[in-house]
Amino acid sequence: MDRPESDGSATSQGIAPSSRDSCPAGKEPRISFDSLKALKLKHDAPLLKEHRNPSPFGSKSYEKNVKKWDGKRVDDYEKHRQVCELAWLNQIPQDIQFENIGMHGTNFDVVLRAMAMGGQLLPVGNILKRGGRLVTGEYGVTDLNLRRVSVACLQGGVLITSAFRDTRRYAMNATRPHLKIDNGRASHVPIIVIGDGMDTIKNEGRTNNYVLSAGVSVKSTACIWEVAFKRVNIRGVLCPANDEAYVRDTLEKAGFKLEVNTFESFERHLKQNTELGCESSAEGTAQRQATLEKLTGREFPDYPAFSFKEC
């Protein structure tokens, strides 16, 4: 199966205040896909070349979702997603699958609103159905981000140095050139989300125990290994040291528990742990385990040494 083309970013499709916040008193919030058409017009030429089935809503294959939900009550969709066949995607598991951990560059406003919606980074289509709007993103709406969220895969920690470099660049862009809606200071704090992906597509042909067990690999020149998931469970964040106190205080006041590290401290960590990319090194295994535990605030007692899987 051909891998989908990247939309050029392992960067977040952020959400603005939901329609619940902006809906006039006495009126029920309704789902609207009109923003897809508006965003599409802004980027018409480049996106039409990327889409196999272009349409005003991003792709013709997605129009069935538009027809089903456009104009319906947000509450109706909320009830539906609790009982539908894919309801499990909206439930964050206690255990983290280390092979599906990735990094995603965005801004703090996106993180706060994603946490308020349940603690997951969501595809654009799902954000709209929950009453949100796109507030940041490099290319607006694409076939890819309508259905999935892209991340820079860590490959069990082997690629963590390059993933950090790439997603920090996207995080910085999410606060300036790719910012679509400014919601104050939070919109200007660059954030790297550390999270584990969940997807309906399972990888039955895994070649080693650091390869993804779910998700879709993406053709990309932006990241060494870009992957797209239906959901990304937010486990931790990286932010600039100057914004650390603000990030911690804001999360605490909102009642959100996330592991927080800084760009600067993590850079020092990478320089001190020089064996991270050495797959066959015992020291590399120990360093990768410690690094993932540092980023997520969780222990991985069963983190394995790199090994190929038997076919």
N, C-alpha and C positions, 0 to 999 in steps of 0.2 A: 504494500500500500504506500502510495506517495505521501511524503510528509508535507503538511501544510506549510505555506510560506509564512515567515514571520511578519508581523506588522512593524518590525523594526524596533521593538522595545520589550524588555522584561520590566516594564513600568506599568504602574497601576491604572486601571480604569476607575477613577475615584467617584465618590458619590457626594452630591450636595445635600443640603437638608431635604428630608423626604417630603413627599406631598402631604404627609400628616402635619408637618410643621407649618406649611404655607397654605393649606387649604382653608378657605373662608369658613367662619363659624356657621354651623348648621349644614354644611355640605360634606359628603363623604369623599375622601381622596380616591381618585380614579387613576388607572394605569394609562399612560400615554407614550406612544412610540414616535410622536412628532419630532422629537429631538434627533432621531436617527436620520430623518430626511434633511434636517437643517445641517447636521454635521456632514452628511454625505455631500451636500452641495458645495461646502467649503473645500472639500478635498476631491472633487469629482474626477479630475483627470488621473491622478496617480492611483486612486483606489480602483477605478474601473479596470485598469490594466491588471491589477492583482486578482480581482474577483473572477471566478469561473462563471458565476451566475449573478451578474450585477443587478441591483434593483435599488429603488430609493431607500429601502430599509436595510441595506448592507448586503443581502443576498436573497435570491428568490426562495431558497430552501428555508429561510427563517421567517418568511411571510406567513406561514401557517401559525406561528406563535403570535404574530401581530394580529391576525384575524381572530384568533381565539381569545386574546386577552385585552386588546385595545379597547379602552373605554370602560372596562370592567372595574369593579371596586378592588382596591388594594387588599382589603380584608378578605375578599373571596379567594384571591391568590394565596394569601397567608394560610387560610384554612386548607386549600388544596395541597400546598407543599408539605403540610404536616402528615398527610395521609397518602400521597401519591407513591408510585412505584419507586421513585428515586428519593424518597424522604430521608433515607440514610445519609445522603450526601450533606444534609443540613445539620447533622449531628456530629459534633467534634469528638472523636474517640479519645479516651484517656491515654492510650499508648501511641507513641510516635514511631512511624516506620522510617528508620534513619535513611534508607535508600531513596526515599521520596522527598527529602528535605531540600529546599531551594531558597534562593534569595530574590527579593523583588523590590525594585527601587520606586519610591513614591514620596508623598509628603505626609506630615502628621495629621492633617485634617482628614485625609483618606482613611488612615488607621483608626482614628476616633470614630468615624462614622461606620466603618466596617465592624468595629467592636460592638457598636450600638445595635447593629443589625444581626449580631449573633457570633462575631469573632472570626469571620472568614472573609478573605478576599473573594469577590464574586465576579462572574462575567457581566458584561454590560447589559445583556438581555435580562439577566436575573435581577440586576440592580434596578432597572426600569420597572420590572414587575412588582418590586417591593416598594416602589414609590420614590426612588432616588433618581439622581441625574449624574451624567458624566462631568467631572470637574477637572480632570487632568488626563493626559494621554498624548502620545506623540502624533498619531495619525487619526485621531477621532475614533470612528467605529469601523471595524474590519470583520471579515468572515471569522477570523480567529477569536478576537476578543468579544464577539457577541456570545460565544458559547463557552470560552475558556479563559483562564488567567495564565499568563506566561511568567515563568521564573527562570533564573539561571540555576541549573541543577548543580548540586555540590558533589555528586557521585560519591556519596558516603563520606565526603570531606576531602577527597583527592583534588577536586577542582575549586576548593574554597577560596584560594588566593585570587584566581582570575574572576570568579563570581563576585567577590567583594569589589574588585576594581570596576567591573562592568556595571554593577547595580548601583554603586555609589554615583557614577556618572549620571545614570538615569534618575536617581533621587534628586540630584542637584537640578536637573532639567525640569523635574516635576514641580519645583518651586518657582521657576522663572519662565523659560520659553514655552513650556508645555502646559502651564497653568491656564485653565479655562475659566474657573470661577474662584475669586479670591474671598476666602472666609476668615481673613485676619491672620494673626501670627501663626497659627497652626498650618496654614497653607504655605508658609515660607520656611518651615523646618523640614529639611531633607531627612528621609527615613529609609532604611533598608529593613524590610520585613523578613524575618526568618520563619519559615513555615513548611509544613508537610502537605503535599498535594493528595487529593482524592479524585478518583475518576472512574467512569463506567468501563473504560478500556483497560484491560489487564494485560500485562506483559508476560505471556506464557513462554516466550523464548529467551528468557534471561540468560546471559552468558556468564555472568559472575554475580556474586552476592552484593555488589555495590550498584548494580544496574537497577533502574526503576522497576517497581513491581506494578505500576499503573501510570496512566498518562500518555501523552502524545509527544513524540520528539518533533521539533520544529526546525525547518531549514532556516538558518540564521547566520548572518555575518557579524551580528552584534555581540553574541555570546558564544563561547566554545561549545556549550551544550545547553540550548534553550529547550524548555519543556513546557507544555500547556496542560493545565488541570481544570476539571470542572469546579473544584473548590480548593482553596489553600487555607489551611488552619493556621491562624496567627499564633506563634509560640513565643516570639521575642522580637525586639527591634534594636537597631543600631542608629545612633543619632550623633550630631556634632557635640563635642564636650561643652561648648557654650550654651547649648540648649538642653543639656541633660537634666538640670534641676527643674526646668519648666515642663519637660516631658514627664518626668517622674511624678511631679506634683499634680499635673493634669490627669494622668492615669489614675492616681490614687483617689483624687476627688470624684472621679467618674465611677470608681469601683472596679476598674479593669486591672487585672493582674497579668503583667507581662514582664519577662526578663528584659532589662535595659542595659545595653553596653554602648560605648562611644566609638566613633570612627577611629579616634586617636589611640585609645587603649587597645582596640583590636588590631590596628596596624602594628603596634609594638608586639602584640601576641604573635602575629604572623612572622615577624622578624626573628623572634625567639624560638619559634617552632619550625625549624628548617626541613623537617622530614615529612611534612604533611602530604606532599605529592608523591612520596615513595610508596607505591602500592605493596611491595613485598617486604618492606622493612617493619620489624617488630616495633621499633621506636615510632615509626610513622603511624602504625595502628594506634598506639597509645596516645599520640598527639592528636590524631583525628577524633578519637573518643572524647578526650578532654575538651577539645574545641567545640564539638557539638553540644556537650554538656554545658559549657560556658554560655553559648548562644541561646540555648533553650531553657536553661535553668532546671533541666531534668537529667536524671542519671540513665546511662545506657549500659547496664551491667553485662548485657549479652552482646555488646558490639563486637562483631567478629573481625578476624584478620581477613585481608583480601584473599579470595580463592575463587577459582572457576567452578561453575556448577556442572554437574554431570548431565549430559543430554539424555 
